[in-house]
Structure formats: structure tokens, C-alpha cells
Amino acid sequence: MGEQRPLDALTGFVRAGLPPDRHDDWHYFSRPDIVTDSYESRRFLAPATTSRPQTEFFEYHWAHLMQGNRLGDLVPTLSRLLFKLPWVVPAGLRGAWLLLWAVIIGGGIGLWFLLSHDAPEDQGLEERITEALLAVIGGGIWAVVLPFLLAAIHLLARKLFPRVLTNSFVDVVRYLDTSPRSYAVRHDIRKGFVELLERLHTSERHGKFRYQRIIIVAHSLGAYIAYDGISHLWATMNTQAAANASGRPTGLLEIEAAAQLLGDELPTSDQRVTAFQRAQGELWLGNRTQGNRWLITDFVSVGTPMYFADLLYTRTRSKFRSRVQRRELPTCPPQNEEQYQAAGGVTPHYTYHWRGREVLYDGAPFAVVRWTNLWFPAWPGAFGFFGDWFGGPLQRLFGYGVRDVPVRGNKWQRLLPAIAHALYFKFPHNRDGGSITWHLQKALDLGGFNVSATAHQLTTVFHLLDRAGLSTRKLTERHADFVEFSPTWTGQRVIEWLGSLTQPEIANVIDDLHRHQGQ
């Protein structure tokens, strides 16, 4: 979150993401924030229900780091977009682009009429030279006036539109600015978010890991920040986990096969994306079973200008693709592992071999992180003026494994020009099939891993327990020693207790056993 006050966005999101009870109310509680250094923030706790486990909500507040923005930060980007051909301009901004050019051309014509006069047919050379000079002078005056006109339009927009909207695009441009003035801002924002994720991964309760799964939801510029944080943290944690890996993680072959079936046509078939995301979930569990503590299963981007990241990040499509090919910008599904790609491999392959193990490479976070993208589509399609100007589809740039979901419910509000960008979490009571809340609840999938442990996970647990000196015979008893491996053990026979755990819960037991044995 950016411009909002602490907890404002979190409160709106919780009510949008969680369905109300039969009394049309929400049950969640405020608790101290246990993972950040912010005294302004809190965490919200929603108790477990029959359809989802206990869920906690945190927010990352970065508005205090994005200070000192100026109109000048916006002018270079506006200028680049202004002088693009219409089919190159992002679809959601074409209506505004057309309107701005109408203002500029209309103003230029008006200025011309003010500085020129009707010339008679027998106009002499001197009069023609005078008229040409006036035209040149008029053009020069217009060149001086144009920046002030853009500034006036910006100030008018600040009056007509919510502050959160008018500042959003300035924040995006400032965050992606490569000048020295913006470097420290971008560094501090990224650093704070990565530290939050690290603390969630390592947070403990009674000496055991507290959390089993992390879902990241990000709006507007927040999606850029989340994308950067996921990419950086994956490279760090994946390198650390490589030493613990053994053999091939369960789900690897399935996800590579599902990625090959995604195809190369836009938009990708929803059934194929569903199969790919199912394989991502299996690989996430397989990675956890290997001892990788990566907890992030889902990334949900909402109304993000990442759909024209090629113009903001790299200025051109070709430069953006070059960075993707160099594995600087991770995609979903990932690009092939570098050595495999260099050898001419064309089928999906995301691992490298290390001491007899297959390890996902550092540019493949979206092999295990499912990416869903929601936005209010602009209308009409070719030169959309109504709807969210700053949100759009991501498959074209970030891969065919992204689930792009244009949200077509919530009329008439979602068609408000530009203002729709600030309304995604404003409809908690609208749960119709096409509404943003319905799509958001589906994307969060809070109960998606709330299913029994897999046979492979149970086999891994028994193997690790046997190495710890707890044989199968002992596991059939009420063995008191087991409490040192998991504080959530309820005292019944260990085998029965293990069989009652969900997939993330038993993954935490595996984490505890790996850590207990020093692996």
C-alpha cells in the first residue's frame, strides 16, 4: 500500500477477500504486529472455519519512504507516451492519450488564429514572410505554453480525482526511475518488503515455525514492489535450500509438462492455466518436502500498470525481452534454466544438477508461485476511456502461466474514468459471480491446501523420524518424545495424528524435523 493511512487498505482488503457470515458481518480481530518494526501497523486474525485455516493479514506500508515526488518526475514518462503511435500506447491510456492530443491540437489551432489574420489573394512577399514569422513565433510560444498546460491538466486531475489515484502514477514513475535521486527510495522500499517476507518465513511460536503458507496481494505500484521482492527473496532462499535438496522434487515433471501445454496464443486457455497452477501447487509441496522453507504460494496483482512495464521498465519491448532472456525479469512459467537453454533445449526445464540433486534455478520463483492478475478493463476496447486506465493483462509480457482475469462486474462503478483504479476493495457486500470480491476470494484460495497430507509427505516424515531414532513401532504408541519435534501434537498415537494433518501442516513438521537434525 502507498498513499493510504496505515490499516485503511488492510481493513478494506480483509472485508473484500473474506466472505461475510450469514449475518452479513465479518469476524476478525486486531493483534499486535509481531514481524515489523512499525508501531503504526497491526495484524488482523481471522479464526479458522470449516473451509479455511486460521488466517492472519499483514500490510506493508511504504508511503513514508516515497516522499519528495515532483511534477517533473512525471513529465518524461508523459512525454514518451504522448509521442507514441496510438497502437503502442497502453490500451487503458489510449482514451486519455486521444483526449490530451485533442486539447493540444485544439489549443494550437486556437493560438494560430490569434496570431494570424486572413490574407488577401494578392498578398505580397513581405506579407507572406511576416505571416511565416508569426507562425514560427506562435509555434515557439506554444512550445513554452505546453508544459504549463500539462501542469494545469495535472492540477485539475488532482482536484477531480482522489489523491490516491493522482499520486499513484507519479509513485510508479518515481519507483521505476533509474536516476540517482530515486535509487535510495527504490532500495529502501524493496529492502523493507523483503525483510517483512523474511520475518514471516522465520517467525516462530514456542520454538517452532509459526506460518505454513504466504499469499501476497498487491495493488497498483504494490505489484511492482511485490514482484521485485519475490524475485530477490527466491534467489536468496533457493540458494540456501539447495544444500538440503535430495533427488528430484515431487511435481517437477508435472509442471514442466503443464508449461509445455500452455501454448503461445493470447489469451491462453483458462483450462491450461488451471492445469499449470495445479502443477505449481504440487511442486511447491514437493519443494517443501525437500526442505525448502519457501512459503509463498500465490501472488495476486490488482489493477497494476505492469501491463505496460516494457514502456516503464525498459522504454522499449525489445529491451524488456532482452532482460527476460537474461533471466533478470522472472516470468510465469519461468524461462528455461540457463545451461539447458544454452545447449539448445526447447522443452521446459527449470532445474540444474548439483551433487546428484535437481534444484530449481534462481530465476524460477514462478515455478512454485501461482500468479493471478485482476483488473477493471477499460471501455471501449480500442480507445478505452471508461474504467481503470492503469490495470491490464500481463500474459503478453510476463508469461502464459499468469491467470489474467478482466473483472466485468461491479457496474457502473468500475466504468468510472480512471477513478475505478481506486475502487477494487470497495465492494465487500457484492459477491456476484462477476464481481471483484468473488474473483478475489477465488484467487486467494484460502482453503486450497487445507487437504490431507500426501503419501509422499508421510513417507518423508517417517523416514526423518526413523533417522531421529523414532521407529515405526514407537510411532504407534503415545510416545512422549515426539513433542520435541512438533508442539502441536495432541497426544494421540503419532501415526493417527500425522494422518490428520493438512498438507501445509505436515510440511511444517518436515521443516521442524530437518531443522532438528541440522540439515
C-alpha positions as CSV (number, residue, x, y, z in Angstrom):
1,M,0.0,0.0,0.0
2,G,1.1,3.6,-0.5
3,E,-1.0,6.7,-0.1
4,Q,-3.5,5.3,2.4
5,R,-3.1,5.6,6.1
6,P,-1.9,2.5,8.0
7,L,-4.7,-0.1,8.3
8,D,-7.1,1.6,5.9
9,A,-6.1,-0.6,2.9
10,L,-5.8,-3.7,5.1
11,T,-9.3,-3.3,6.5
12,G,-10.8,-2.8,3.1
13,F,-8.9,-5.8,1.7
14,V,-9.9,-8.2,4.5
15,R,-13.6,-7.4,4.1
16,A,-13.2,-7.8,0.3
17,G,-11.2,-11.1,0.5
18,L,-13.1,-12.8,3.3
19,P,-16.8,-13.7,2.8
20,P,-19.2,-12.4,5.5
21,D,-21.1,-14.7,7.7
22,R,-24.8,-15.4,7.4
23,H,-25.5,-12.2,9.4
24,D,-23.6,-10.2,6.7
25,D,-20.7,-9.4,9.1
26,W,-17.0,-10.2,9.3
27,H,-15.2,-11.9,12.2
28,Y,-11.6,-10.9,12.5
29,F,-9.5,-9.5,15.3
30,S,-6.7,-6.9,15.6
31,R,-3.5,-8.1,17.2
32,P,0.0,-6.5,17.6
33,D,2.2,-6.7,14.6
34,I,4.8,-9.3,15.5
35,V,7.0,-9.2,12.5
36,T,7.7,-5.5,11.6
37,D,9.2,-2.6,13.4
38,S,6.2,-0.4,12.7
39,Y,4.3,1.0,15.7
40,E,1.5,2.2,13.4
41,S,0.7,-1.3,12.0
42,R,-1.3,-4.2,13.3
43,R,-2.1,-7.7,12.1
44,F,-5.6,-9.0,11.6
45,L,-6.5,-12.5,12.6
46,A,-9.5,-14.4,11.1
47,P,-10.4,-17.6,13.1
48,A,-10.5,-20.9,11.3
49,T,-13.7,-22.1,9.7
50,T,-14.7,-25.4,8.0
51,S,-13.5,-24.0,4.7
52,R,-10.2,-22.4,5.6
53,P,-7.5,-22.5,8.3
54,Q,-6.8,-19.6,10.7
55,T,-5.6,-16.7,8.6
56,E,-3.5,-13.7,9.5
57,F,-3.2,-10.5,7.5
58,F,-0.3,-8.1,7.4
59,E,0.2,-4.9,5.3
60,Y,3.4,-3.4,4.0
61,H,3.2,0.4,4.3
62,W,5.8,2.3,2.2
63,A,4.2,5.8,1.8
64,H,6.7,7.3,4.3
65,L,9.5,6.2,2.0
66,M,8.1,7.8,-1.1
67,Q,8.5,11.4,-0.2
68,G,9.5,14.4,-2.3
69,N,7.7,13.5,-5.5
70,R,7.6,16.3,-8.0
71,L,5.6,17.0,-11.2
72,G,8.9,16.9,-13.0
73,D,9.1,13.2,-12.2
74,L,6.1,12.6,-14.4
75,V,6.9,14.8,-17.4
76,P,9.5,12.5,-19.1
77,T,7.2,9.5,-19.0
78,L,4.2,11.5,-20.1
79,S,6.3,12.9,-23.0
80,R,7.3,9.4,-24.1
81,L,3.7,8.2,-24.0
82,L,2.4,11.3,-25.7
83,F,4.6,10.8,-28.8
84,K,4.0,7.1,-29.2
85,L,1.9,5.8,-32.0
86,P,-1.7,5.0,-30.8
87,W,-1.3,1.3,-31.2
88,V,1.8,1.4,-29.0
89,V,0.2,3.4,-26.2
90,P,-1.2,1.1,-23.4
91,A,-4.8,0.2,-24.1
92,G,-6.2,1.7,-21.0
93,L,-4.4,5.1,-21.6
94,R,-5.4,5.5,-25.2
95,G,-8.6,7.4,-24.4
96,A,-6.7,9.8,-22.2
97,W,-4.0,10.0,-24.9
98,L,-6.5,10.9,-27.5
99,L,-8.2,13.5,-25.3
100,L,-4.8,15.1,-24.5
101,W,-3.9,15.3,-28.2
102,A,-7.3,16.9,-28.9
103,V,-6.5,19.5,-26.2
104,I,-3.1,20.2,-27.6
105,I,-4.1,20.4,-31.3
106,G,-7.2,22.4,-30.4
107,G,-5.1,24.8,-28.4
108,G,-2.5,25.1,-31.2
109,I,-5.2,25.9,-33.8
110,G,-6.7,28.5,-31.5
111,L,-3.3,30.1,-30.9
112,W,-2.7,30.1,-34.7
113,F,-5.9,32.0,-35.3
114,L,-4.9,34.5,-32.6
115,L,-1.6,35.2,-34.2
116,S,-2.6,35.1,-37.8
117,H,-5.1,37.0,-40.0
118,D,-7.0,36.5,-43.2
119,A,-4.6,37.1,-46.0
120,P,-5.9,38.5,-49.3
121,E,-5.3,36.7,-52.5
122,D,-2.9,39.3,-53.8
123,Q,-0.7,39.0,-50.7
124,G,2.8,40.2,-51.4
125,L,6.1,38.6,-50.5
126,E,6.6,40.8,-47.5
127,E,3.2,39.9,-46.0
128,R,3.9,36.2,-46.6
129,I,7.3,36.5,-44.8
130,T,5.6,38.3,-41.9
131,E,2.9,35.5,-41.7
132,A,5.6,32.8,-41.7
133,L,7.5,34.6,-38.9
134,L,4.3,34.8,-36.9
135,A,3.7,31.1,-37.4
136,V,7.3,30.4,-36.1
137,I,6.8,32.7,-33.2
138,G,3.4,31.1,-32.4
139,G,5.0,27.6,-32.5
140,G,7.7,28.8,-30.1
141,I,5.1,30.3,-27.7
142,W,3.1,27.0,-27.9
143,A,6.3,25.0,-27.1
144,V,6.7,27.2,-23.9
145,V,3.0,27.1,-23.0
146,L,2.6,23.3,-23.5
147,P,4.5,22.3,-20.2
148,F,2.3,24.7,-18.3
149,L,-0.8,23.2,-19.9
150,L,0.3,19.7,-18.8
151,A,0.9,21.1,-15.3
152,A,-2.6,22.6,-15.3
153,I,-4.1,19.3,-16.5
154,H,-2.3,17.5,-13.7
155,L,-3.5,20.1,-11.1
156,L,-7.0,19.8,-12.4
157,A,-6.8,16.0,-12.2
158,R,-5.7,16.3,-8.6
159,K,-8.9,18.3,-7.9
160,L,-11.3,16.0,-9.8
161,F,-9.8,12.6,-8.9
162,P,-9.0,11.1,-5.5
163,R,-5.5,11.8,-4.2
164,V,-4.7,8.1,-4.1
165,L,-5.3,8.0,-7.9
166,T,-3.4,11.1,-9.0
167,N,-0.4,10.2,-6.9
168,S,-0.4,6.5,-7.9
169,F,1.1,7.1,-11.4
170,V,3.6,9.6,-10.0
171,D,4.7,6.9,-7.5
172,V,5.0,4.3,-10.2
173,V,7.2,6.6,-12.4
174,R,9.3,7.6,-9.4
175,Y,9.8,4.0,-8.3
176,L,11.0,2.9,-11.7
177,D,13.1,6.0,-12.3
178,T,16.8,5.0,-12.8
179,S,18.2,8.4,-11.8
180,P,20.3,8.7,-8.6
181,R,17.6,10.7,-6.9
182,S,15.2,7.7,-7.0
183,Y,17.8,4.9,-6.3
184,A,17.7,5.3,-2.5
185,V,13.9,5.4,-2.5
186,R,13.6,2.2,-4.5
187,H,16.3,0.5,-2.4
188,D,14.6,1.3,0.9
189,I,11.1,0.2,-0.3
190,R,12.4,-3.1,-1.7
191,K,14.5,-3.7,1.4
192,G,11.6,-3.2,3.8
193,F,9.4,-5.6,1.9
194,V,12.0,-8.3,1.6
195,E,12.6,-8.0,5.3
196,L,8.9,-8.4,6.0
197,L,8.8,-11.6,4.0
198,E,11.9,-12.9,5.7
199,R,10.4,-12.4,9.1
200,L,7.2,-14.1,8.1
201,H,9.3,-17.1,6.9
202,T,11.3,-17.3,10.1
203,S,8.6,-16.2,12.7
204,E,8.3,-18.8,15.5
205,R,6.0,-19.7,18.3
206,H,7.2,-22.0,21.1
207,G,10.4,-22.6,19.2
208,K,8.5,-23.8,16.0
209,F,7.8,-22.1,12.8
210,R,4.5,-20.1,13.0
211,Y,3.3,-19.9,9.4
212,Q,2.6,-22.6,6.8
213,R,1.7,-20.5,3.7
214,I,2.0,-16.9,2.5
215,I,-0.2,-15.2,-0.1
216,I,0.8,-11.8,-1.5
217,V,-1.9,-9.4,-2.7
218,A,-0.7,-6.1,-4.3
219,H,-2.5,-3.2,-5.9
220,S,-1.1,-0.8,-8.5
221,L,2.6,0.0,-7.8
222,G,2.5,-2.5,-5.0
223,A,2.6,-5.2,-7.6
224,Y,5.9,-4.0,-8.9
225,I,7.2,-3.9,-5.3
226,A,5.9,-7.4,-4.6
227,Y,7.3,-8.8,-7.9
228,D,10.8,-7.4,-7.1
229,G,10.6,-8.8,-3.5
230,I,9.5,-12.3,-4.7
231,S,12.3,-12.3,-7.2
232,H,15.0,-11.3,-4.8
233,L,13.9,-13.4,-1.9
234,W,13.6,-16.5,-4.1
235,A,17.2,-16.2,-5.3
236,T,18.4,-15.9,-1.6
237,M,16.3,-18.7,-0.1
238,N,16.7,-21.1,-3.1
239,T,20.5,-20.9,-2.8
240,Q,20.3,-21.6,0.9
241,A,17.9,-24.6,0.4
242,A,20.0,-26.2,-2.4
243,A,22.2,-27.9,0.2
244,N,19.1,-29.6,1.8
245,A,17.7,-30.9,-1.5
246,S,17.7,-34.5,-2.4
247,G,16.8,-36.2,-5.7
248,R,14.0,-34.6,-7.7
249,P,11.2,-32.6,-6.1
250,T,7.7,-34.1,-6.5
251,G,5.7,-32.2,-9.1
252,L,8.7,-31.1,-11.2
253,L,7.9,-33.3,-14.2
254,E,4.2,-32.4,-14.0
255,I,4.8,-28.6,-14.1
256,E,7.3,-28.9,-17.0
257,A,4.7,-30.9,-18.9
258,A,1.9,-28.4,-18.0
259,A,4.1,-25.5,-19.1
260,Q,4.6,-27.0,-22.5
261,L,0.9,-27.3,-23.0
262,L,0.2,-23.6,-22.2
263,G,0.8,-22.7,-25.9
264,D,1.8,-19.4,-27.3
265,E,-1.5,-17.8,-28.2
266,L,-3.1,-14.9,-26.3
267,P,-5.2,-15.2,-24.2
268,T,-4.1,-18.7,-23.0
269,S,-6.8,-21.2,-22.5
270,D,-8.1,-21.0,-18.9
271,Q,-8.2,-24.8,-18.6
272,R,-4.5,-24.9,-19.4
273,V,-3.7,-22.2,-16.9
274,T,-5.7,-24.2,-14.3
275,A,-3.6,-27.3,-15.0
276,F,-0.4,-25.3,-14.8
277,Q,-1.4,-23.7,-11.5
278,R,-2.3,-27.1,-10.1
279,A,1.1,-28.4,-11.0
280,Q,2.7,-25.3,-9.3
281,G,0.9,-26.3,-6.1
282,E,2.3,-29.8,-6.3
283,L,5.8,-28.6,-6.9
284,W,5.5,-26.2,-4.0
285,L,4.7,-29.1,-1.8
286,G,7.5,-31.1,-3.3
287,N,9.9,-28.3,-2.7
288,R,8.8,-28.0,0.9
289,T,9.2,-31.8,1.4
290,Q,12.8,-31.4,0.2
291,G,13.5,-29.0,3.0
292,N,13.0,-25.6,1.2
293,R,11.3,-23.2,3.6
294,W,9.7,-21.2,0.8
295,L,6.1,-20.4,1.9
296,I,4.8,-18.1,-0.8
297,T,2.2,-20.0,-2.9
298,D,0.3,-17.2,-4.6
299,F,0.8,-13.7,-5.9
300,V,-2.4,-11.7,-6.7
301,S,-1.8,-8.4,-8.6
302,V,-4.7,-6.0,-8.8
303,G,-5.1,-3.1,-11.2
304,T,-1.3,-2.9,-11.9
305,P,0.4,-0.8,-14.6
306,M,2.8,-3.8,-15.0
307,Y,0.8,-4.4,-18.2
308,F,2.9,-1.7,-19.9
309,A,6.1,-2.5,-17.9
310,D,8.0,-2.6,-21.2
311,L,7.5,1.2,-21.6
312,L,8.1,2.0,-17.9
313,Y,10.9,-0.5,-17.0
314,T,12.9,-0.6,-20.2
315,R,11.4,2.0,-22.6
316,T,11.0,-0.5,-25.4
317,R,9.6,-4.0,-25.9
318,S,12.9,-5.3,-27.3
319,K,14.9,-4.2,-24.3
320,F,12.3,-5.8,-22.0
321,R,12.5,-9.1,-23.8
322,S,16.3,-9.0,-23.6
323,R,16.1,-8.6,-19.8
324,V,13.7,-11.5,-19.7
325,Q,16.1,-13.7,-21.8
326,R,18.9,-12.8,-19.4
327,R,16.7,-14.0,-16.5
328,E,16.7,-10.6,-14.9
329,L,12.9,-10.4,-15.1
330,P,11.3,-13.7,-14.0
331,T,8.3,-14.9,-15.9
332,C,5.5,-17.3,-15.3
333,P,6.2,-20.0,-16.4
334,P,10.0,-19.4,-16.0
335,Q,12.4,-19.2,-18.8
336,N,14.5,-22.4,-19.3
337,E,17.4,-22.8,-16.9
338,E,20.4,-21.0,-18.5
339,Q,22.7,-24.0,-19.1
340,Y,19.8,-26.0,-20.6
341,Q,18.8,-23.1,-22.8
342,A,22.4,-22.5,-23.9
343,A,22.6,-26.2,-25.0
344,G,19.6,-25.6,-27.3
345,G,16.8,-27.1,-25.2
346,V,13.3,-26.1,-26.3
347,T,11.2,-28.1,-23.8
348,P,10.6,-26.6,-20.4
349,H,13.4,-27.3,-17.9
350,Y,13.8,-25.4,-14.7
351,T,16.4,-27.2,-12.6
352,Y,20.2,-27.7,-12.6
353,H,22.1,-30.7,-11.3
354,W,24.1,-30.2,-8.1
355,R,25.7,-33.1,-6.3
356,G,23.2,-35.6,-7.7
357,R,20.2,-33.3,-6.9
358,E,17.8,-31.4,-9.1
359,V,17.4,-27.8,-7.8
360,L,15.1,-25.1,-9.2
361,Y,17.3,-22.3,-10.5
362,D,17.4,-18.8,-9.1
363,G,15.3,-17.3,-11.8
364,A,12.3,-19.6,-11.4
365,P,10.2,-18.3,-8.5
366,F,7.0,-18.7,-10.6
367,A,7.6,-22.4,-10.9
368,V,6.0,-22.6,-7.4
369,V,4.2,-19.2,-7.1
370,R,0.8,-19.0,-8.8
371,W,0.2,-15.6,-10.3
372,T,-3.4,-14.2,-10.7
373,N,-3.9,-10.8,-12.2
374,L,-7.2,-8.9,-11.8
375,W,-8.3,-5.6,-13.3
376,F,-11.3,-3.5,-14.4
377,P,-11.0,-3.4,-18.2
378,A,-11.2,-0.1,-19.9
379,W,-14.1,0.6,-22.3
380,P,-14.4,0.9,-25.3
381,G,-11.7,-1.6,-26.1
382,A,-9.7,0.2,-28.8
383,F,-9.6,3.7,-27.1
384,G,-10.8,2.9,-23.7
385,F,-11.7,6.0,-21.6
386,F,-14.1,4.4,-19.1
387,G,-12.7,2.1,-16.4
388,D,-9.2,1.6,-14.9
389,W,-6.6,3.3,-17.0
390,F,-3.7,1.7,-15.2
391,G,-4.6,-2.0,-15.0
392,G,-4.4,-4.6,-17.8
393,P,-3.4,-8.1,-18.9
394,L,0.1,-9.4,-18.1
395,Q,0.4,-12.6,-20.1
396,R,1.9,-10.8,-23.1
397,L,4.9,-9.6,-21.0
398,F,5.2,-11.9,-18.0
399,G,4.1,-15.3,-19.4
400,Y,1.2,-17.5,-20.4
401,G,1.1,-19.0,-16.9
402,V,-0.4,-15.8,-15.4
403,R,-4.1,-16.1,-14.9
404,D,-5.4,-12.9,-16.4
405,V,-8.9,-12.1,-15.1
406,P,-10.7,-9.0,-16.5
407,V,-13.4,-8.2,-13.9
408,R,-16.6,-7.2,-15.7
409,G,-18.9,-6.9,-12.7
410,N,-19.4,-4.0,-10.4
411,K,-21.0,-1.8,-13.0
412,W,-21.4,1.2,-13.1
413,Q,-18.6,2.0,-10.6
414,R,-15.9,0.0,-12.5
415,L,-16.5,2.2,-15.6
416,L,-15.7,5.5,-13.8
417,P,-12.9,7.0,-15.8
418,A,-9.6,6.4,-14.0
419,I,-11.3,6.6,-10.6
420,A,-12.1,2.8,-11.0
421,H,-8.4,2.3,-10.2
422,A,-9.0,3.1,-6.5
423,L,-12.2,1.1,-6.1
424,Y,-11.0,-2.6,-6.1
425,F,-11.6,-3.2,-2.4
426,K,-14.8,-1.0,-2.1
427,F,-17.4,-3.7,-2.8
428,P,-17.4,-6.1,0.2
429,H,-21.1,-6.8,0.1
430,N,-21.2,-7.5,-3.7
431,R,-20.5,-11.3,-4.1
432,D,-22.0,-11.8,-7.5
433,G,-20.1,-14.1,-9.9
434,G,-18.5,-11.3,-11.9
435,S,-17.7,-9.0,-9.0
436,I,-14.1,-8.2,-7.9
437,T,-14.8,-9.7,-4.4
438,W,-15.9,-13.0,-6.0
439,H,-12.8,-13.1,-8.2
440,L,-10.5,-12.1,-5.3
441,Q,-11.9,-14.7,-3.0
442,K,-11.3,-17.3,-5.7
443,A,-7.8,-16.2,-6.3
444,L,-6.8,-16.2,-2.6
445,D,-8.0,-19.9,-2.4
446,L,-7.5,-19.9,1.4
447,G,-8.7,-23.4,1.7
448,G,-6.9,-24.7,-1.4
449,F,-4.2,-26.5,0.6
450,N,-6.5,-27.4,3.5
451,V,-6.5,-31.1,2.4
452,S,-4.9,-34.2,3.8
453,A,-1.2,-34.8,3.6
454,T,0.1,-36.7,0.6
455,A,1.5,-40.2,0.8
456,H,4.9,-38.8,-0.3
457,Q,4.9,-36.3,2.6
458,L,4.0,-39.1,5.1
459,T,6.8,-41.2,3.7
460,T,9.2,-38.3,4.2
461,V,8.1,-37.8,7.8
462,F,8.5,-41.5,8.7
463,H,12.0,-41.5,7.1
464,L,13.1,-38.5,9.0
465,L,11.6,-39.8,12.3
466,D,13.4,-43.1,11.8
467,R,16.7,-41.2,11.4
468,A,15.9,-39.4,14.6
469,G,15.5,-42.7,16.5
470,L,11.7,-42.9,16.5
471,S,10.9,-46.2,14.8
472,T,7.6,-47.2,13.3
473,R,6.8,-49.3,16.4
474,K,7.3,-46.3,18.6
475,L,5.1,-44.2,16.4
476,T,2.2,-46.5,17.1
477,E,2.5,-45.6,20.8
478,R,1.8,-42.4,22.6
479,H,5.5,-41.5,22.6
480,A,6.2,-38.5,24.7
481,D,9.4,-37.8,23.0
482,F,7.6,-36.7,19.9
483,V,6.6,-33.4,21.4
484,E,10.1,-32.1,20.9
485,F,9.6,-32.4,17.1
486,S,6.2,-30.7,17.0
487,P,4.4,-28.7,19.7
488,T,1.0,-29.1,18.0
489,W,1.0,-32.9,18.7
490,T,-2.2,-33.6,20.7
491,G,-1.1,-36.7,22.5
492,Q,-2.9,-39.4,20.4
493,R,-0.9,-42.1,18.6
494,V,1.6,-40.3,16.4
495,I,0.6,-42.1,13.2
496,E,-3.1,-41.1,13.7
497,W,-2.0,-37.6,14.4
498,L,0.1,-37.3,11.3
499,G,-2.7,-38.7,9.1
500,S,-5.0,-35.9,10.4
501,L,-2.7,-33.1,9.3
502,T,-3.2,-30.9,6.2
503,Q,-0.5,-30.6,3.5
504,P,0.9,-27.3,4.8
505,E,0.8,-28.5,8.4
506,I,2.8,-31.7,7.7
507,A,5.2,-29.6,5.6
508,N,5.9,-27.6,8.8
509,V,6.5,-30.9,10.6
510,I,9.0,-31.8,7.9
511,D,10.6,-28.3,8.4
512,D,11.0,-29.0,12.1
513,L,12.5,-32.4,11.6
514,H,15.0,-31.1,9.0
515,R,16.0,-28.3,11.4
516,H,16.2,-30.7,14.4
517,Q,18.6,-32.9,12.5
518,G,20.7,-30.0,11.5
519,Q,20.0,-30.3,7.7
